[in-house]
């Protein structure tokens, strides 16, 4: 038994990462084409990729054929390339996030190996795989995993460049990509790295001209989208993107209670189970750091330098964003996504230094088994973890194409506009009129239109019934119905 245990421990050290990566691929891709995209915000973003492919665009983003200034174009351009390769389907919409989530796991392992040792790095990957927030978003079509990917790549290049300063110039690539993905949130590395001035161990790295060349060049390249959009649309772009999307969300009134408690509450509620061991690992690292104790497998010891700049960066990365983002009036769990990799590494530090015997059971047994179970659930009972409210859109595509021409504008009676507008456009190619009309007004518009159809939320179906106008329910979804009026119905709703 001891011989088997030693053999398996050795296997986990050598092949454990690839076992974890294999099960990660299985759970990320399970039913990735069968499960429909969520209305918020997956269908919305996927449609932007579809339109970018259709128009052959590079810089200007549209939704429903109208220019959209919400986010820069990089992720939608990548979505367009995915649709070009695999066709317009839900797997292609999820593929960029899947690949980037796998990249985050690999980069987390590399960063962990350079800072806390290979055992801790393996635990870091396992910790991410045990975090539902990470796994769930790896299967979605959003911009949070991409931002975390580019941020992690920037941090990895920074650490790799501590031995080879010229490597730091390559930080321009993830810096620019982060900005071109999530606008000002992509400035994350520009905040974290200069904050090293607060840490004596890494202060001297900021004298490297290649580092500043990479950061400045990244900002300049990232700003190219803003310059281009301003040249095309002028103050309309500035007003919406930087005024509505940035300033109005961040520069509102602040309250001391919110600054102190909002993000801690968000972390404790949404970032489980990784947050508690990560915080414990952070405290232990600081204690060990001041006592002069370092992990045996860490880069600083094995290289014989006794330098702790790589590991000290983890402290800045883990703490500073939470502090800075708390000073914004809008605090959302998505903004903290880029700290997930470092929370995994801090968890790895806790386990590898204080509970080393748990490394093999955790990485070799528990996490692969739990991940395989999750993959099986996604394959065989895909709606167990989450509902699939938009599956009806996929099932009724043929009916929609028979009665509704692409680009058709449907009247709408309801209040949850985006819940129906996003999947209608992505799956059926049909546009939904903005809400605001009464049910009577929406019916009147439908009767005057060639398609004689409308979308009505269930709460307002009784209004249609009371009007006594003959109609047919073509498709019923969760909370809505597609109504069609026969040709003989007179256009009089008074």
Secondary structure, DSSP 8 states (H G I E B T S, - for coil): -HHHHHHHHHHHHHHHHHHHHHHHHHHHHTTTTTS---IIIIIHHHHHHHHHHHHT-SS--EETTEE--SS-SHHHHHHHHHHHHH-SSHHHHHHHHHHHHHHHHHHHHHHHHHHT-HHHHHHHHHHHHT-HHHHHHHTS-SSHHHHHHHHHHHHHHHHHTTTSGGGGGGHHHHHHHHHHHHGGGGGHHHHHHHGGGG-HHHHGGGG-HHHHHHHHHHHHHHTHHHHHHHHHHTHHHIIIIIIIIIIHHHSS---HHHHHHHHHHHHHHHSTTHHHHHHHHHHHHHHHHHHT---TTSHHHHTT----HHHHHHHHHHHHHHHHHTTSS---GGGGGGGHHHHHHHHHHHHHHH-TTHHHIIIIIIHHHHHHHHHHHHHHSTTSSS--TTHHHHHTHHHHHHH--TT-EEEEESS-HHHHHHHIIIII--EE--S---HHHHHHHHHHSSS-EEEEEGGGHHHHHHHT---EEEEEETTEEEEE--TTS-S---
